[in-house]
């Protein structure tokens, strides 16, 4: 089955730690995205990537970093510089023309 | 800066009734998307509206787009409990390019349908 996987489902971070969230897709989509969702809110774009080895900052990129070494993979690192990282993180991918974005199941990050 | 606003933000209705969710956006766009989110879950794509006057229907849900008014509607017909969820609209800024483009989301409409 084609789809998007994210791991882990739940993640706990201590103050000062960097953590990496995994996102993999087998839909053969070129574009991939990372969003953050806070309780009762819409989604906000963190980073996105059109092709391998290229990515752009979204609206709330500070404190986050990404890489795109393979078409299928777009990991997100939440660094210690992100002061309020507790949120639900969603990865998405899209076909190039319609930009219809398909979402993974999400990772819920909690800072202890 | 593109802003997307939905109303109402909360909607409680009875089964069998009809209602409409509105999505307004602030700058020119020709692509609008509707998503559904169940509590604690990810987003599910419902509709992609790509041109002025576009109308799409799936079951009891129908979405339309008026690019001149910068307005999309999601109409629910004869609501059933299974449609209880949060519904988001999202808009891509008009850029004239294809490929990866950001989506700007509305705040979401939390819909509760009571038996």
Contacts between the chains, C-beta under 8 A, distances in Angstrom:
chain1	res1	chain2	res2	distance
A	30	B	99	7.2
A	30	B	100	7.3
A	31	B	99	6.4
A	31	B	100	3.6
A	32	B	100	7.9
A	33	B	100	7.4
A	33	B	102	7.9
A	33	B	103	7.9
A	40	B	108	7.8
A	41	B	107	6.7
A	41	B	108	7.5
A	42	B	4	7.9
A	42	B	88	6.1
A	42	B	105	3.7
A	42	B	106	5.8
A	42	B	107	5.1
A	42	B	108	5.5
A	43	B	43	7.6
A	43	B	88	7.4
A	43	B	90	7.8
A	43	B	103	7.6
A	43	B	105	4.6
A	44	B	105	7.6
A	45	B	102	5.0
A	45	B	103	7.1
A	45	B	104	8.0
A	48	B	100	5.3
A	48	B	102	6.4
A	49	B	100	6.7
A	50	B	99	5.1
A	50	B	100	3.9
A	56	B	100	7.8
A	58	B	102	6.2
A	59	B	102	7.6
A	90	B	42	6.1
A	90	B	43	6.8
A	92	B	43	8.0
A	94	B	100	6.9
A	96	B	98	5.6
A	96	B	99	5.1
A	96	B	100	7.7
A	97	B	98	5.7
A	98	B	31	7.6
A	98	B	48	5.8
A	98	B	50	6.9
A	99	B	31	6.4
A	99	B	92	5.7
A	99	B	98	7.9
A	99	B	99	7.8
A	99	B	100	7.5
A	99	B	101	5.3
A	99	B	103	7.6
A	100	B	33	6.6
A	100	B	45	5.9
A	100	B	48	4.9
A	101	B	33	7.4
A	101	B	45	7.4
A	101	B	103	6.2
A	102	B	45	6.3
A	103	B	35	7.9
A	103	B	42	4.6
A	103	B	43	4.4
A	103	B	44	7.7
A	103	B	45	8.0
A	104	B	42	6.3
A	105	B	41	7.5
A	105	B	42	5.0
A	106	B	41	7.6
A	106	B	42	5.0
